[in-house]
Amino acid sequence: MAWSINDNLTTESTIISEWWYMAVKSNVIIEEIIFHSERASQYTSYTFTNIIKSYDDLVKQSLNRKGNYWDNAVADFFLKLKKGMGV
């Protein structure tokens, strides 16, 4: 897991150069994973989707359904439960 703070919302500055490579550097991808995100332009850009595709089907991209922002709520709930942080 990784995070970053930036002063703009470009794909390059928010997703790729900051946290994607930070996450991949600290967690080598050796088995299939699902990358789930909202439908923001950074996650659906050609630049980012080409990076996802470069992992030879090890990374599957999953996006929220259009107009449904509750998709992440279930994942967040189980993540907190799994980590024992309560809900």
HTML snippet that shows the backbone in 3Dmol.js (N, CA, C, O; Angstrom):
<script src="https://3Dmol.org/build/3Dmol-min.js"></script>
<div id="view" style="width:600px;height:400px;position:relative"></div>
<script>
const pdb = `
ATOM      1  N   MET A   1       0.847  -1.176   0.000  1.00  0.00           N
ATOM      2  CA  MET A   1       0.000   0.000   0.000  1.00  0.00           C
ATOM      3  C   MET A   1       0.893   1.239   0.000  1.00  0.00           C
ATOM      4  O   MET A   1       1.969   1.258   0.598  1.00  0.00           O
ATOM      5  N   ALA A   2       0.416   2.256  -0.681  1.00  0.00           N
ATOM      6  CA  ALA A   2       1.178   3.493  -0.752  1.00  0.00           C
ATOM      7  C   ALA A   2       0.221   4.663  -0.886  1.00  0.00           C
ATOM      8  O   ALA A   2      -0.949   4.489  -1.225  1.00  0.00           O
ATOM      9  N   TRP A   3       0.730   5.854  -0.617  1.00  0.00           N
ATOM     10  CA  TRP A   3      -0.094   7.060  -0.742  1.00  0.00           C
ATOM     11  C   TRP A   3       0.816   8.232  -1.065  1.00  0.00           C
ATOM     12  O   TRP A   3       2.030   8.178  -0.868  1.00  0.00           O
ATOM     13  N   SER A   4       0.204   9.283  -1.561  1.00  0.00           N
ATOM     14  CA  SER A   4       0.970  10.495  -1.838  1.00  0.00           C
ATOM     15  C   SER A   4       0.041  11.694  -1.825  1.00  0.00           C
ATOM     16  O   SER A   4      -1.178  11.562  -1.937  1.00  0.00           O
ATOM     17  N   ILE A   5       0.640  12.862  -1.687  1.00  0.00           N
ATOM     18  CA  ILE A   5      -0.091  14.130  -1.732  1.00  0.00           C
ATOM     19  C   ILE A   5       0.547  14.971  -2.818  1.00  0.00           C
ATOM     20  O   ILE A   5       1.772  15.056  -2.916  1.00  0.00           O
ATOM     21  N   ASN A   6      -0.298  15.594  -3.639  1.00  0.00           N
ATOM     22  CA  ASN A   6       0.232  16.411  -4.723  1.00  0.00           C
ATOM     23  C   ASN A   6      -0.680  17.607  -4.930  1.00  0.00           C
ATOM     24  O   ASN A   6      -1.807  17.624  -4.436  1.00  0.00           O
ATOM     25  N   ASP A   7      -0.205  18.595  -5.649  1.00  0.00           N
ATOM     26  CA  ASP A   7      -0.997  19.810  -5.856  1.00  0.00           C
ATOM     27  C   ASP A   7      -1.775  19.820  -7.176  1.00  0.00           C
ATOM     28  O   ASP A   7      -2.371  20.838  -7.527  1.00  0.00           O
ATOM     29  N   ASN A   8      -1.777  18.700  -7.914  1.00  0.00           N
ATOM     30  CA  ASN A   8      -2.581  18.614  -9.134  1.00  0.00           C
ATOM     31  C   ASN A   8      -3.119  17.193  -9.290  1.00  0.00           C
ATOM     32  O   ASN A   8      -2.743  16.295  -8.537  1.00  0.00           O
ATOM     33  N   LEU A   9      -3.997  16.995 -10.268  1.00  0.00           N
ATOM     34  CA  LEU A   9      -4.649  15.690 -10.427  1.00  0.00           C
ATOM     35  C   LEU A   9      -4.272  14.971 -11.718  1.00  0.00           C
ATOM     36  O   LEU A   9      -5.055  14.166 -12.223  1.00  0.00           O
ATOM     37  N   THR A  10      -3.104  15.242 -12.252  1.00  0.00           N
ATOM     38  CA  THR A  10      -2.705  14.546 -13.470  1.00  0.00           C
ATOM     39  C   THR A  10      -2.365  13.089 -13.156  1.00  0.00           C
ATOM     40  O   THR A  10      -1.961  12.758 -12.041  1.00  0.00           O
ATOM     41  N   THR A  11      -2.535  12.239 -14.145  1.00  0.00           N
ATOM     42  CA  THR A  11      -2.214  10.816 -13.975  1.00  0.00           C
ATOM     43  C   THR A  11      -0.764  10.637 -13.577  1.00  0.00           C
ATOM     44  O   THR A  11      -0.448   9.875 -12.663  1.00  0.00           O
ATOM     45  N   GLU A  12       0.109  11.339 -14.264  1.00  0.00           N
ATOM     46  CA  GLU A  12       1.548  11.191 -14.012  1.00  0.00           C
ATOM     47  C   GLU A  12       1.926  11.567 -12.582  1.00  0.00           C
ATOM     48  O   GLU A  12       2.697  10.853 -11.941  1.00  0.00           O
ATOM     49  N   SER A  13       1.404  12.661 -12.084  1.00  0.00           N
ATOM     50  CA  SER A  13       1.834  13.118 -10.758  1.00  0.00           C
ATOM     51  C   SER A  13       1.099  12.436  -9.609  1.00  0.00           C
ATOM     52  O   SER A  13       1.672  12.261  -8.533  1.00  0.00           O
ATOM     53  N   THR A  14      -0.149  12.050  -9.814  1.00  0.00           N
ATOM     54  CA  THR A  14      -0.889  11.466  -8.694  1.00  0.00           C
ATOM     55  C   THR A  14      -0.791   9.956  -8.614  1.00  0.00           C
ATOM     56  O   THR A  14      -0.702   9.405  -7.517  1.00  0.00           O
ATOM     57  N   ILE A  15      -0.805   9.290  -9.724  1.00  0.00           N
ATOM     58  CA  ILE A  15      -0.871   7.837  -9.718  1.00  0.00           C
ATOM     59  C   ILE A  15       0.483   7.205 -10.008  1.00  0.00           C
ATOM     60  O   ILE A  15       0.997   6.426  -9.205  1.00  0.00           O
ATOM     61  N   ILE A  16       1.041   7.533 -11.126  1.00  0.00           N
ATOM     62  CA  ILE A  16       2.199   6.801 -11.628  1.00  0.00           C
ATOM     63  C   ILE A  16       3.485   7.131 -10.885  1.00  0.00           C
ATOM     64  O   ILE A  16       4.086   6.256 -10.262  1.00  0.00           O
ATOM     65  N   SER A  17       3.906   8.377 -10.949  1.00  0.00           N
ATOM     66  CA  SER A  17       5.216   8.717 -10.398  1.00  0.00           C
ATOM     67  C   SER A  17       5.263   8.610  -8.888  1.00  0.00           C
ATOM     68  O   SER A  17       6.329   8.390  -8.314  1.00  0.00           O
ATOM     69  N   GLU A  18       4.142   8.759  -8.251  1.00  0.00           N
ATOM     70  CA  GLU A  18       4.136   8.722  -6.789  1.00  0.00           C
ATOM     71  C   GLU A  18       3.835   7.331  -6.260  1.00  0.00           C
ATOM     72  O   GLU A  18       4.754   6.551  -6.011  1.00  0.00           O
ATOM     73  N   TRP A  19       2.579   7.014  -6.089  1.00  0.00           N
ATOM     74  CA  TRP A  19       2.261   5.823  -5.310  1.00  0.00           C
ATOM     75  C   TRP A  19       2.269   4.518  -6.059  1.00  0.00           C
ATOM     76  O   TRP A  19       2.518   3.489  -5.430  1.00  0.00           O
ATOM     77  N   TRP A  20       2.012   4.468  -7.381  1.00  0.00           N
ATOM     78  CA  TRP A  20       2.020   3.176  -8.076  1.00  0.00           C
ATOM     79  C   TRP A  20       3.409   2.546  -8.005  1.00  0.00           C
ATOM     80  O   TRP A  20       3.544   1.383  -7.624  1.00  0.00           O
ATOM     81  N   TYR A  21       4.437   3.304  -8.367  1.00  0.00           N
ATOM     82  CA  TYR A  21       5.785   2.739  -8.331  1.00  0.00           C
ATOM     83  C   TYR A  21       6.275   2.521  -6.899  1.00  0.00           C
ATOM     84  O   TYR A  21       7.073   1.618  -6.649  1.00  0.00           O
ATOM     85  N   MET A  22       5.808   3.336  -5.968  1.00  0.00           N
ATOM     86  CA  MET A  22       6.146   3.110  -4.570  1.00  0.00           C
ATOM     87  C   MET A  22       5.555   1.780  -4.095  1.00  0.00           C
ATOM     88  O   MET A  22       6.228   1.009  -3.412  1.00  0.00           O
ATOM     89  N   ALA A  23       4.313   1.518  -4.454  1.00  0.00           N
ATOM     90  CA  ALA A  23       3.643   0.276  -4.050  1.00  0.00           C
ATOM     91  C   ALA A  23       4.288  -0.936  -4.720  1.00  0.00           C
ATOM     92  O   ALA A  23       4.518  -1.954  -4.067  1.00  0.00           O
ATOM     93  N   VAL A  24       4.576  -0.835  -6.002  1.00  0.00           N
ATOM     94  CA  VAL A  24       5.174  -1.952  -6.727  1.00  0.00           C
ATOM     95  C   VAL A  24       6.590  -2.222  -6.241  1.00  0.00           C
ATOM     96  O   VAL A  24       7.013  -3.376  -6.163  1.00  0.00           O
ATOM     97  N   LYS A  25       7.318  -1.170  -5.916  1.00  0.00           N
ATOM     98  CA  LYS A  25       8.694  -1.335  -5.425  1.00  0.00           C
ATOM     99  C   LYS A  25       8.712  -2.090  -4.104  1.00  0.00           C
ATOM    100  O   LYS A  25       9.589  -2.926  -3.886  1.00  0.00           O
ATOM    101  N   SER A  26       7.762  -1.810  -3.221  1.00  0.00           N
ATOM    102  CA  SER A  26       7.759  -2.453  -1.911  1.00  0.00           C
ATOM    103  C   SER A  26       6.965  -3.757  -1.888  1.00  0.00           C
ATOM    104  O   SER A  26       7.024  -4.492  -0.903  1.00  0.00           O
ATOM    105  N   ASN A  27       6.224  -4.057  -2.957  1.00  0.00           N
ATOM    106  CA  ASN A  27       5.426  -5.287  -3.037  1.00  0.00           C
ATOM    107  C   ASN A  27       5.552  -5.863  -4.442  1.00  0.00           C
ATOM    108  O   ASN A  27       4.786  -5.493  -5.331  1.00  0.00           O
ATOM    109  N   VAL A  28       6.491  -6.746  -4.648  1.00  0.00           N
ATOM    110  CA  VAL A  28       6.711  -7.328  -5.963  1.00  0.00           C
ATOM    111  C   VAL A  28       5.495  -8.179  -6.335  1.00  0.00           C
ATOM    112  O   VAL A  28       5.042  -9.001  -5.538  1.00  0.00           O
ATOM    113  N   ILE A  29       4.976  -7.985  -7.527  1.00  0.00           N
ATOM    114  CA  ILE A  29       3.780  -8.699  -7.970  1.00  0.00           C
ATOM    115  C   ILE A  29       4.203 -10.020  -8.597  1.00  0.00           C
ATOM    116  O   ILE A  29       4.781 -10.044  -9.684  1.00  0.00           O
ATOM    117  N   ILE A  30       3.910 -11.125  -7.903  1.00  0.00           N
ATOM    118  CA  ILE A  30       4.279 -12.452  -8.409  1.00  0.00           C
ATOM    119  C   ILE A  30       3.056 -13.337  -8.647  1.00  0.00           C
ATOM    120  O   ILE A  30       3.167 -14.402  -9.255  1.00  0.00           O
ATOM    121  N   GLU A  31       1.896 -12.901  -8.170  1.00  0.00           N
ATOM    122  CA  GLU A  31       0.662 -13.631  -8.445  1.00  0.00           C
ATOM    123  C   GLU A  31      -0.435 -12.630  -8.771  1.00  0.00           C
ATOM    124  O   GLU A  31      -0.293 -11.434  -8.515  1.00  0.00           O
ATOM    125  N   GLU A  32      -1.521 -13.122  -9.334  1.00  0.00           N
ATOM    126  CA  GLU A  32      -2.583 -12.251  -9.808  1.00  0.00           C
ATOM    127  C   GLU A  32      -3.197 -11.423  -8.676  1.00  0.00           C
ATOM    128  O   GLU A  32      -3.516 -11.949  -7.610  1.00  0.00           O
ATOM    129  N   ILE A  33      -3.357 -10.119  -8.925  1.00  0.00           N
ATOM    130  CA  ILE A  33      -4.002  -9.222  -7.976  1.00  0.00           C
ATOM    131  C   ILE A  33      -5.095  -8.428  -8.693  1.00  0.00           C
ATOM    132  O   ILE A  33      -5.102  -8.330  -9.920  1.00  0.00           O
ATOM    133  N   ILE A  34      -6.004  -7.872  -7.922  1.00  0.00           N
ATOM    134  CA  ILE A  34      -7.043  -7.009  -8.460  1.00  0.00           C
ATOM    135  C   ILE A  34      -6.781  -5.605  -7.949  1.00  0.00           C
ATOM    136  O   ILE A  34      -6.659  -5.383  -6.744  1.00  0.00           O
ATOM    137  N   PHE A  35      -6.694  -4.659  -8.874  1.00  0.00           N
ATOM    138  CA  PHE A  35      -6.532  -3.254  -8.522  1.00  0.00           C
ATOM    139  C   PHE A  35      -7.895  -2.594  -8.687  1.00  0.00           C
ATOM    140  O   PHE A  35      -8.356  -2.410  -9.813  1.00  0.00           O
ATOM    141  N   HIS A  36      -8.542  -2.236  -7.589  1.00  0.00           N
ATOM    142  CA  HIS A  36      -9.873  -1.636  -7.640  1.00  0.00           C
ATOM    143  C   HIS A  36      -9.779  -0.145  -7.333  1.00  0.00           C
ATOM    144  O   HIS A  36      -9.089   0.267  -6.400  1.00  0.00           O
ATOM    145  N   SER A  37     -10.480   0.654  -8.130  1.00  0.00           N
ATOM    146  CA  SER A  37     -10.479   2.095  -7.911  1.00  0.00           C
ATOM    147  C   SER A  37     -11.787   2.688  -8.394  1.00  0.00           C
ATOM    148  O   SER A  37     -12.631   1.997  -8.965  1.00  0.00           O
ATOM    149  N   GLU A  38     -11.936   3.964  -8.156  1.00  0.00           N
ATOM    150  CA  GLU A  38     -13.074   4.699  -8.710  1.00  0.00           C
ATOM    151  C   GLU A  38     -12.808   4.969 -10.186  1.00  0.00           C
ATOM    152  O   GLU A  38     -11.734   4.652 -10.697  1.00  0.00           O
ATOM    153  N   ARG A  39     -13.776   5.550 -10.862  1.00  0.00           N
ATOM    154  CA  ARG A  39     -13.653   5.818 -12.298  1.00  0.00           C
ATOM    155  C   ARG A  39     -13.055   7.199 -12.575  1.00  0.00           C
ATOM    156  O   ARG A  39     -13.455   7.844 -13.543  1.00  0.00           O
ATOM    157  N   ALA A  40     -12.153   7.652 -11.794  1.00  0.00           N
ATOM    158  CA  ALA A  40     -11.507   8.953 -12.021  1.00  0.00           C
ATOM    159  C   ALA A  40     -10.652   8.876 -13.278  1.00  0.00           C
ATOM    160  O   ALA A  40     -10.180   7.805 -13.660  1.00  0.00           O
ATOM    161  N   SER A  41     -10.461  10.011 -13.906  1.00  0.00           N
ATOM    162  CA  SER A  41      -9.723  10.044 -15.173  1.00  0.00           C
ATOM    163  C   SER A  41      -8.292   9.531 -15.038  1.00  0.00           C
ATOM    164  O   SER A  41      -7.736   9.007 -16.003  1.00  0.00           O
ATOM    165  N   GLN A  42      -7.692   9.669 -13.870  1.00  0.00           N
ATOM    166  CA  GLN A  42      -6.323   9.179 -13.675  1.00  0.00           C
ATOM    167  C   GLN A  42      -6.257   7.662 -13.825  1.00  0.00           C
ATOM    168  O   GLN A  42      -5.294   7.136 -14.383  1.00  0.00           O
ATOM    169  N   TYR A  43      -7.280   6.950 -13.326  1.00  0.00           N
ATOM    170  CA  TYR A  43      -7.283   5.488 -13.354  1.00  0.00           C
ATOM    171  C   TYR A  43      -7.738   4.916 -14.693  1.00  0.00           C
ATOM    172  O   TYR A  43      -7.474   3.749 -14.985  1.00  0.00           O
ATOM    173  N   THR A  44      -8.412   5.714 -15.503  1.00  0.00           N
ATOM    174  CA  THR A  44      -8.910   5.228 -16.788  1.00  0.00           C
ATOM    175  C   THR A  44      -8.093   5.767 -17.964  1.00  0.00           C
ATOM    176  O   THR A  44      -8.413   5.492 -19.121  1.00  0.00           O
ATOM    177  N   SER A  45      -7.056   6.520 -17.676  1.00  0.00           N
ATOM    178  CA  SER A  45      -6.225   7.087 -18.742  1.00  0.00           C
ATOM    179  C   SER A  45      -5.460   5.983 -19.478  1.00  0.00           C
ATOM    180  O   SER A  45      -5.185   4.922 -18.918  1.00  0.00           O
ATOM    181  N   TYR A  46      -5.126   6.252 -20.736  1.00  0.00           N
ATOM    182  CA  TYR A  46      -4.332   5.298 -21.505  1.00  0.00           C
ATOM    183  C   TYR A  46      -2.994   5.036 -20.833  1.00  0.00           C
ATOM    184  O   TYR A  46      -2.511   3.904 -20.819  1.00  0.00           O
ATOM    185  N   THR A  47      -2.405   6.065 -20.286  1.00  0.00           N
ATOM    186  CA  THR A  47      -1.099   5.921 -19.634  1.00  0.00           C
ATOM    187  C   THR A  47      -1.159   4.895 -18.516  1.00  0.00           C
ATOM    188  O   THR A  47      -0.327   3.990 -18.458  1.00  0.00           O
ATOM    189  N   PHE A  48      -2.138   5.027 -17.629  1.00  0.00           N
ATOM    190  CA  PHE A  48      -2.223   4.106 -16.498  1.00  0.00           C
ATOM    191  C   PHE A  48      -2.691   2.719 -16.916  1.00  0.00           C
ATOM    192  O   PHE A  48      -2.148   1.723 -16.438  1.00  0.00           O
ATOM    193  N   THR A  49      -3.684   2.627 -17.796  1.00  0.00           N
ATOM    194  CA  THR A  49      -4.153   1.302 -18.213  1.00  0.00           C
ATOM    195  C   THR A  49      -3.067   0.536 -18.966  1.00  0.00           C
ATOM    196  O   THR A  49      -3.015  -0.692 -18.892  1.00  0.00           O
ATOM    197  N   ASN A  50      -2.206   1.239 -19.684  1.00  0.00           N
ATOM    198  CA  ASN A  50      -1.079   0.562 -20.339  1.00  0.00           C
ATOM    199  C   ASN A  50      -0.079   0.024 -19.320  1.00  0.00           C
ATOM    200  O   ASN A  50       0.521  -1.028 -19.539  1.00  0.00           O
ATOM    201  N   ILE A  51       0.103   0.726 -18.220  1.00  0.00           N
ATOM    202  CA  ILE A  51       0.980   0.219 -17.160  1.00  0.00           C
ATOM    203  C   ILE A  51       0.379  -1.052 -16.566  1.00  0.00           C
ATOM    204  O   ILE A  51       1.090  -2.033 -16.346  1.00  0.00           O
ATOM    205  N   ILE A  52      -0.917  -1.038 -16.310  1.00  0.00           N
ATOM    206  CA  ILE A  52      -1.602  -2.223 -15.773  1.00  0.00           C
ATOM    207  C   ILE A  52      -1.416  -3.403 -16.742  1.00  0.00           C
ATOM    208  O   ILE A  52      -1.102  -4.513 -16.314  1.00  0.00           O
ATOM    209  N   LYS A  53      -1.608  -3.162 -18.028  1.00  0.00           N
ATOM    210  CA  LYS A  53      -1.482  -4.219 -19.035  1.00  0.00           C
ATOM    211  C   LYS A  53      -0.053  -4.751 -19.136  1.00  0.00           C
ATOM    212  O   LYS A  53       0.149  -5.899 -19.533  1.00  0.00           O
ATOM    213  N   SER A  54       0.931  -3.940 -18.787  1.00  0.00           N
ATOM    214  CA  SER A  54       2.328  -4.357 -18.904  1.00  0.00           C
ATOM    215  C   SER A  54       2.711  -5.462 -17.916  1.00  0.00           C
ATOM    216  O   SER A  54       3.801  -6.026 -18.020  1.00  0.00           O
ATOM    217  N   TYR A  55       1.848  -5.773 -16.977  1.00  0.00           N
ATOM    218  CA  TYR A  55       2.132  -6.813 -15.992  1.00  0.00           C
ATOM    219  C   TYR A  55       1.652  -8.189 -16.439  1.00  0.00           C
ATOM    220  O   TYR A  55       1.488  -9.081 -15.607  1.00  0.00           O
ATOM    221  N   ASP A  56       1.426  -8.376 -17.733  1.00  0.00           N
ATOM    222  CA  ASP A  56       1.086  -9.675 -18.330  1.00  0.00           C
ATOM    223  C   ASP A  56      -0.022 -10.414 -17.586  1.00  0.00           C
ATOM    224  O   ASP A  56       0.130 -11.572 -17.200  1.00  0.00           O
ATOM    225  N   ASP A  57      -1.124  -9.725 -17.399  1.00  0.00           N
ATOM    226  CA  ASP A  57      -2.324 -10.300 -16.768  1.00  0.00           C
ATOM    227  C   ASP A  57      -2.173 -10.616 -15.274  1.00  0.00           C
ATOM    228  O   ASP A  57      -3.044 -11.268 -14.699  1.00  0.00           O
ATOM    229  N   LEU A  58      -1.093 -10.171 -14.639  1.00  0.00           N
ATOM    230  CA  LEU A  58      -0.979 -10.348 -13.193  1.00  0.00           C
ATOM    231  C   LEU A  58      -1.816  -9.314 -12.445  1.00  0.00           C
ATOM    232  O   LEU A  58      -2.242  -9.558 -11.316  1.00  0.00           O
ATOM    233  N   VAL A  59      -2.051  -8.164 -13.067  1.00  0.00           N
ATOM    234  CA  VAL A  59      -2.856  -7.106 -12.447  1.00  0.00           C
ATOM    235  C   VAL A  59      -4.143  -6.956 -13.241  1.00  0.00           C
ATOM    236  O   VAL A  59      -4.121  -6.631 -14.428  1.00  0.00           O
ATOM    237  N   LYS A  60      -5.266  -7.197 -12.572  1.00  0.00           N
ATOM    238  CA  LYS A  60      -6.580  -7.012 -13.184  1.00  0.00           C
ATOM    239  C   LYS A  60      -7.158  -5.711 -12.642  1.00  0.00           C
ATOM    240  O   LYS A  60      -7.174  -5.488 -11.432  1.00  0.00           O
ATOM    241  N   GLN A  61      -7.630  -4.860 -13.533  1.00  0.00           N
ATOM    242  CA  GLN A  61      -8.190  -3.584 -13.096  1.00  0.00           C
ATOM    243  C   GLN A  61      -9.689  -3.729 -12.891  1.00  0.00           C
ATOM    244  O   GLN A  61     -10.396  -4.283 -13.732  1.00  0.00           O
ATOM    245  N   SER A  62     -10.156  -3.224 -11.765  1.00  0.00           N
ATOM    246  CA  SER A  62     -11.569  -3.230 -11.425  1.00  0.00           C
ATOM    247  C   SER A  62     -11.967  -1.796 -11.102  1.00  0.00           C
ATOM    248  O   SER A  62     -11.282  -1.112 -10.341  1.00  0.00           O
ATOM    249  N   LEU A  63     -13.065  -1.345 -11.678  1.00  0.00           N
ATOM    250  CA  LEU A  63     -13.523   0.022 -11.458  1.00  0.00           C
ATOM    251  C   LEU A  63     -14.920   0.010 -10.851  1.00  0.00           C
ATOM    252  O   LEU A  63     -15.710  -0.902 -11.095  1.00  0.00           O
ATOM    253  N   ASN A  64     -15.212   1.036 -10.055  1.00  0.00           N
ATOM    254  CA  ASN A  64     -16.574   1.213  -9.554  1.00  0.00           C
ATOM    255  C   ASN A  64     -17.549   1.224 -10.717  1.00  0.00           C
ATOM    256  O   ASN A  64     -17.207   1.616 -11.832  1.00  0.00           O
ATOM    257  N   ARG A  65     -18.762   0.787 -10.439  1.00  0.00           N
ATOM    258  CA  ARG A  65     -19.804   0.923 -11.450  1.00  0.00           C
ATOM    259  C   ARG A  65     -20.100   2.407 -11.622  1.00  0.00           C
ATOM    260  O   ARG A  65     -20.005   3.181 -10.669  1.00  0.00           O
ATOM    261  N   LYS A  66     -20.454   2.792 -12.818  1.00  0.00           N
ATOM    262  CA  LYS A  66     -20.715   4.197 -13.112  1.00  0.00           C
ATOM    263  C   LYS A  66     -21.800   4.743 -12.188  1.00  0.00           C
ATOM    264  O   LYS A  66     -22.900   4.196 -12.114  1.00  0.00           O
ATOM    265  N   GLY A  67     -21.477   5.820 -11.490  1.00  0.00           N
ATOM    266  CA  GLY A  67     -22.429   6.477 -10.604  1.00  0.00           C
ATOM    267  C   GLY A  67     -22.664   5.769  -9.287  1.00  0.00           C
ATOM    268  O   GLY A  67     -23.543   6.175  -8.526  1.00  0.00           O
ATOM    269  N   ASN A  68     -21.898   4.712  -8.990  1.00  0.00           N
ATOM    270  CA  ASN A  68     -22.092   3.971  -7.741  1.00  0.00           C
ATOM    271  C   ASN A  68     -20.833   4.088  -6.885  1.00  0.00           C
ATOM    272  O   ASN A  68     -19.884   3.321  -7.047  1.00  0.00           O
ATOM    273  N   TYR A  69     -20.840   5.039  -5.991  1.00  0.00           N
ATOM    274  CA  TYR A  69     -19.654   5.294  -5.166  1.00  0.00           C
ATOM    275  C   TYR A  69     -19.602   4.398  -3.933  1.00  0.00           C
ATOM    276  O   TYR A  69     -18.666   4.504  -3.140  1.00  0.00           O
ATOM    277  N   TRP A  70     -20.582   3.524  -3.758  1.00  0.00           N
ATOM    278  CA  TRP A  70     -20.603   2.625  -2.607  1.00  0.00           C
ATOM    279  C   TRP A  70     -19.798   1.362  -2.868  1.00  0.00           C
ATOM    280  O   TRP A  70     -19.612   0.565  -1.949  1.00  0.00           O
ATOM    281  N   ASP A  71     -19.317   1.153  -4.078  1.00  0.00           N
ATOM    282  CA  ASP A  71     -18.559  -0.058  -4.383  1.00  0.00           C
ATOM    283  C   ASP A  71     -17.365  -0.238  -3.445  1.00  0.00           C
ATOM    284  O   ASP A  71     -17.071  -1.359  -3.029  1.00  0.00           O
ATOM    285  N   ASN A  72     -16.683   0.846  -3.112  1.00  0.00           N
ATOM    286  CA  ASN A  72     -15.522   0.734  -2.236  1.00  0.00           C
ATOM    287  C   ASN A  72     -15.905   0.533  -0.774  1.00  0.00           C
ATOM    288  O   ASN A  72     -15.069   0.103   0.021  1.00  0.00           O
ATOM    289  N   ALA A  73     -17.121   0.827  -0.409  1.00  0.00           N
ATOM    290  CA  ALA A  73     -17.534   0.727   0.995  1.00  0.00           C
ATOM    291  C   ALA A  73     -17.393  -0.689   1.524  1.00  0.00           C
ATOM    292  O   ALA A  73     -16.929  -0.878   2.649  1.00  0.00           O
ATOM    293  N   VAL A  74     -17.775  -1.677   0.753  1.00  0.00           N
ATOM    294  CA  VAL A  74     -17.671  -3.070   1.198  1.00  0.00           C
ATOM    295  C   VAL A  74     -16.217  -3.470   1.370  1.00  0.00           C
ATOM    296  O   VAL A  74     -15.858  -4.100   2.365  1.00  0.00           O
ATOM    297  N   ALA A  75     -15.375  -3.107   0.403  1.00  0.00           N
ATOM    298  CA  ALA A  75     -13.948  -3.428   0.503  1.00  0.00           C
ATOM    299  C   ALA A  75     -13.329  -2.741   1.712  1.00  0.00           C
ATOM    300  O   ALA A  75     -12.543  -3.357   2.433  1.00  0.00           O
ATOM    301  N   ASP A  76     -13.668  -1.479   1.945  1.00  0.00           N
ATOM    302  CA  ASP A  76     -13.144  -0.757   3.105  1.00  0.00           C
ATOM    303  C   ASP A  76     -13.591  -1.395   4.411  1.00  0.00           C
ATOM    304  O   ASP A  76     -12.807  -1.500   5.353  1.00  0.00           O
ATOM    305  N   PHE A  77     -14.840  -1.818   4.471  1.00  0.00           N
ATOM    306  CA  PHE A  77     -15.372  -2.468   5.674  1.00  0.00           C
ATOM    307  C   PHE A  77     -14.569  -3.723   6.007  1.00  0.00           C
ATOM    308  O   PHE A  77     -14.121  -3.888   7.142  1.00  0.00           O
ATOM    309  N   PHE A  78     -14.383  -4.615   5.020  1.00  0.00           N
ATOM    310  CA  PHE A  78     -13.667  -5.862   5.277  1.00  0.00           C
ATOM    311  C   PHE A  78     -12.185  -5.634   5.540  1.00  0.00           C
ATOM    312  O   PHE A  78     -11.576  -6.385   6.302  1.00  0.00           O
ATOM    313  N   LEU A  79     -11.596  -4.620   4.928  1.00  0.00           N
ATOM    314  CA  LEU A  79     -10.197  -4.299   5.211  1.00  0.00           C
ATOM    315  C   LEU A  79     -10.032  -3.887   6.669  1.00  0.00           C
ATOM    316  O   LEU A  79      -9.122  -4.350   7.356  1.00  0.00           O
ATOM    317  N   LYS A  80     -10.923  -3.011   7.133  1.00  0.00           N
ATOM    318  CA  LYS A  80     -10.858  -2.582   8.532  1.00  0.00           C
ATOM    319  C   LYS A  80     -11.117  -3.750   9.466  1.00  0.00           C
ATOM    320  O   LYS A  80     -10.455  -3.873  10.497  1.00  0.00           O
ATOM    321  N   LEU A  81     -12.056  -4.601   9.129  1.00  0.00           N
ATOM    322  CA  LEU A  81     -12.375  -5.755   9.944  1.00  0.00           C
ATOM    323  C   LEU A  81     -11.175  -6.705  10.006  1.00  0.00           C
ATOM    324  O   LEU A  81     -10.823  -7.210  11.072  1.00  0.00           O
ATOM    325  N   LYS A  82     -10.561  -6.936   8.855  1.00  0.00           N
ATOM    326  CA  LYS A  82      -9.403  -7.814   8.776  1.00  0.00           C
ATOM    327  C   LYS A  82      -8.236  -7.298   9.610  1.00  0.00           C
ATOM    328  O   LYS A  82      -7.527  -8.078  10.245  1.00  0.00           O
ATOM    329  N   LYS A  83      -8.042  -5.987   9.606  1.00  0.00           N
ATOM    330  CA  LYS A  83      -6.937  -5.385  10.364  1.00  0.00           C
ATOM    331  C   LYS A  83      -7.284  -5.198  11.832  1.00  0.00           C
ATOM    332  O   LYS A  83      -6.443  -4.750  12.611  1.00  0.00           O
ATOM    333  N   GLY A  84      -8.515  -5.536  12.224  1.00  0.00           N
ATOM    334  CA  GLY A  84      -8.896  -5.431  13.618  1.00  0.00           C
ATOM    335  C   GLY A  84      -9.065  -4.002  14.093  1.00  0.00           C
ATOM    336  O   GLY A  84      -8.912  -3.723  15.282  1.00  0.00           O
ATOM    337  N   MET A  85      -9.380  -3.085  13.176  1.00  0.00           N
ATOM    338  CA  MET A  85      -9.496  -1.679  13.536  1.00  0.00           C
ATOM    339  C   MET A  85     -10.927  -1.297  13.873  1.00  0.00           C
ATOM    340  O   MET A  85     -11.197  -0.136  14.183  1.00  0.00           O
ATOM    341  N   GLY A  86     -11.826  -2.228  13.820  1.00  0.00           N
ATOM    342  CA  GLY A  86     -13.215  -1.877  14.049  1.00  0.00           C
ATOM    343  C   GLY A  86     -13.799  -1.227  12.813  1.00  0.00           C
ATOM    344  O   GLY A  86     -13.106  -1.027  11.816  1.00  0.00           O
ATOM    345  N   VAL A  87     -15.046  -0.906  12.885  1.00  0.00           N
ATOM    346  CA  VAL A  87     -15.716  -0.332  11.725  1.00  0.00           C
ATOM    347  C   VAL A  87     -16.245   1.034  12.045  1.00  0.00           C
ATOM    348  O   VAL A  87     -16.845   1.680  11.186  1.00  0.00           O
TER     349      VAL A  87
END
`;
const viewer = $3Dmol.createViewer("view");
viewer.addModel(pdb, "pdb");
viewer.setStyle({}, {cartoon: {color: "spectrum"}});
viewer.zoomTo();
viewer.render();
</script>
